[in-house]
Amino acid sequence: MELKTKHGYNVVKKYMVSKDQAIGGVIFLVCAVVVIGYLATLIYPQWLYDFAKISEFDTRFWLIAIPVVIAFIAVLCIGAWIGWTMATTPPPKPIEEIEAEEKEEEKKETKKEKE
C-alpha cells in the first residue's frame, strides 16, 4: 500500500504482524475449521459414514461424548491447578505484623523529617 506524505513522498506501508498475532491467527483458523466440521457432522453425520464407514449413531454419540469429556477434564485441571496453587502458596503475614512494620516505618519517616 502506497501513501503520500504531506511533502509529496511515496511511502510503502508494510503490514507485518507480531509473533503473537500470527499464533492468534493460526488458532483462530484451526478453531473455525473445527467448528465448521463439528456443525457439519452434527447436522449431516452421513458424510462421515460415507468417508470412514462410521455409523450415524456412533457419530452422534462421539460428537457429544468428546466435548463433554474435554470439558470435564478441563474443569478438573482448573480445580487441580487452584488446589496446587493454594497448597504451595505460603500464608500471608498476620495483620498485626504488617501494622507493626508500618508503624516502625512511620516512626523512621518522622525522625528523618525532624532532622
C-alpha positions in Angstrom: 0.0 0.0 0.0 1.5 3.3 -1.0 0.8 6.5 0.9 1.7 10.1 0.1 3.1 12.2 2.9 2.4 15.9 3.2 5.7 16.6 1.4 4.6 14.5 -1.6 6.8 11.5 -0.9 5.5 8.0 -1.7 5.8 5.7 1.4 5.2 2.0 1.2 3.5 0.8 4.4 4.0 -2.8 5.2 1.6 -4.7 7.3 3.7 -7.0 9.4 2.2 -8.9 12.3 3.9 -9.9 15.5 4.6 -13.5 16.5 1.6 -13.3 19.0 -0.7 -12.1 16.2 0.4 -14.9 13.9 -0.2 -17.5 16.5 -3.6 -16.0 17.3 -4.5 -16.1 13.6 -3.5 -19.8 13.4 -5.5 -20.6 16.5 -8.5 -18.7 15.0 -8.3 -20.6 11.7 -8.0 -24.0 13.4 -10.9 -23.3 15.7 -13.0 -22.1 12.8 -12.3 -25.2 10.8 -13.2 -27.4 13.8 -16.4 -25.5 14.4 -17.4 -25.9 10.8 -16.6 -29.6 10.7 -18.3 -30.2 14.0 -21.5 -28.4 12.9 -21.5 -30.1 9.5 -21.1 -33.5 11.1 -23.8 -32.8 13.8 -26.2 -31.7 11.1 -25.3 -34.3 8.4 -23.5 -37.2 10.0 -24.0 -39.3 6.9 -20.8 -37.8 5.3 -18.7 -39.4 7.9 -20.3 -42.8 7.3 -19.5 -42.3 3.6 -16.0 -41.3 4.3 -14.9 -43.6 7.2 -17.8 -46.1 7.5 -18.8 -45.0 11.0 -22.5 -45.4 11.7 -24.7 -42.4 12.3 -25.4 -43.5 15.9 -21.7 -43.8 16.7 -21.0 -40.5 15.1 -23.7 -38.6 17.1 -22.5 -40.4 20.3 -18.9 -39.3 19.8 -19.9 -35.8 18.7 -21.5 -35.4 22.2 -19.1 -37.5 24.2 -15.8 -36.0 23.1 -16.7 -32.3 24.0 -18.2 -33.5 27.4 -15.1 -35.4 28.3 -12.8 -32.5 27.2 -14.9 -30.0 29.3 -14.9 -32.4 32.3 -11.1 -32.8 32.1 -10.7 -29.1 31.7 -12.7 -28.4 34.8 -10.8 -31.0 36.8 -7.5 -29.5 35.6 -8.5 -26.0 36.6 -9.6 -27.3 40.0 -6.3 -29.2 40.4 -4.4 -26.0 39.5 -6.3 -24.0 42.0 -5.7 -26.6 44.7 -2.0 -26.8 43.9 -1.7 -23.0 44.0 -3.4 -22.8 47.4 -1.3 -25.7 48.7 2.1 -24.3 47.6 1.5 -20.6 48.4 2.8 -19.5 51.7 0.3 -17.9 54.1 0.3 -14.1 54.3 1.8 -12.3 57.3 -0.7 -11.7 60.1 -2.2 -8.2 60.1 -0.6 -7.4 63.4 2.9 -7.8 61.9 2.1 -5.7 58.9 0.7 -2.9 61.2 3.8 -3.1 63.4 6.0 -2.7 60.4 4.0 0.2 59.1 4.3 2.0 62.5 8.0 1.4 62.5 8.3 2.9 59.0 6.2 5.9 60.1 8.5 6.5 63.1 11.6 6.4 60.9 10.0 8.8 58.4 9.0 11.2 61.2 12.6 11.1 62.6 14.0 11.9 59.2 11.6 14.8 58.7 12.6 16.3 62.1 16.3 16.1 61.3 
